[in-house]
Amino acid sequence: MADHPVQGVLAAAGMARLDEAAARAVAAVAEALARDAEADRDPRPAVVVTGLRNPCAQINRYRAGLLKEMVAQDAGGALVRKAGVMGVVLRGGAIRAGDPVAVEFPPGPREPLERV
């Protein structure tokens, strides 16, 4: 899908030096774009989840104390992010409350999402 708006982002990412998590996110978007181009045209909106968002103090502007509810530590002391993802819109469109949501996992082994 050479004319897809995401192609410019993928081209820029191809010229950048990315950390491992960002490189995996770019690869996931490229794979999803290729699968989408090969499939029958699906008119539904689609978002490719590429990683976790690092919750920051700005969330407290929405509701005081919310940040402390969105992060925790596991038994080993590692940070656990409870909310927030980053994604790339593959196909846009209207989404309304009550619309069904379908999840499609990419091919290959499953890996935990990392902060991007």
N, C-alpha and C positions, 0 to 999 in steps of 0.2 A: 504494500500500500504506500507507494512513493509519495503521494500527495497528502498523507495524514499529517496533521499539525505536530504530532509527537516526533516525527522524523527529524526535525530540526534539533530538538532536545537530545535525541539519541546521537546525532552527528556531533553535537557539542560535547556530549559525555565521552564520545569516542576519542576526542582530542585532549581530554582532561586527565589528570592523574587522580584517580579515585581510590578511596580506602575500600577494603574488602566488602563491607556492608553496602556501600553505594554502588559498587560494581555489580553485586548480586541484584540489587534493585533495578539497575539499568538492564541487566540481562533478562530479568523477569518481564519488564515492559516490552522489550524487543521480542521475546518469545510470544507474549500475549498478542502483540500486534501482528506477528506472522500467522498465528493460529486464526486470528480474526479475519485476516485477508483470505485464508484458505477455506474458511467455513462459509456456509450460506449466510447471506447478509442478515444479521440479527438486528432488528430495529431497537431493541431495548437498551437503555443506558447501561454502561459498564465502567467500572472503576477497577484498576489494578492496584491492590494494596502492596506497597513496596517496602514498608518498614514501620517502625514505631516512632511516634513523635515524643520528644522529650518534654514532659509537662514542665511548665515554668510558672513563675509567680504571676504572670499576666492572667492566669485562670482565676485568681482570687478577685479580679475585677468583676468577674461574672457573679461569683458568690464567695464571700469571705470564708477562708478555711478550706476551700475546695482542693487546693494543691496537696495538702497533707492526706486527703482521701484518695488521691490518684497515684501515690507512690508509697512503697513499703520496702522492707528488706526481707530477704528470705533467711532461712536458718543459717546460711553461711555468711550473711551480711551483705550479699549482693543486692543492688537496686532492682526492684520489681516495678515495672510500669503497668498500672492497671487500666489505663485508658489512653486513647489517642493513637491514630495511625496516620501515615502519610500515604498518598496514593496519586495515581495519574488517571485522568479521565480518558478512557479509550473511545467511548461513544457517549455523547451527551444526550440529554432529553429530560422531560418532566418526570419527577418522582414525587409521589404524594403519600401521605400517611395511609398506611394499610396496604400499600403495594407489596407484592411478594418479593422476597429477596432470594436469589439463588447464589450458591457459592461453588466455584469451580477451582479445584486445586491444580497447580501446574504439574506437569509430568516430572518424574524424578523423586529423589528422596526428600522428605520433609525436613526443614530446618527451622529452628526458632527465629522469629523476626528480631532484627536488631535495630537500634536507633539509627536513623538516617538524618 
